[in-house]
Amino acid sequence: MSTHSTYDMLRHLADSWGLLVMTAIFVGLSAWPFRPGAKPLNREAANSIFKDETDV
C-alpha cells in the first residue's frame, strides 16, 4: 500500500504549484487592460456611463 494518498499528493501540488498558477493568472488578468490594443475599448467603457439609453 502506498504511503502517500491521493489527498496528500493533490495537497502538495496545490501548495507548491497552485499558488504559482493563481499568481500568474492574477498578474495576467491585472495586466490585460493595459495591453496596447485596449485603449479604444477602455475609453468606450469609461465613457459608457455617460450615454443615455436613447443614444446609440
Sequence and secondary structure as in RCSB ss.txt:
>XXXX:A:sequence
MSTHSTYDMLRHLADSWGLLVMTAIFVGLSAWPFRPGAKPLNREAANSIFKDETDV
>XXXX:A:secstr
  SS HHHHHHHHIIIIIHHHHHHHHHHHHHGGGSGGGHHHHHHHHHGGG  TT  
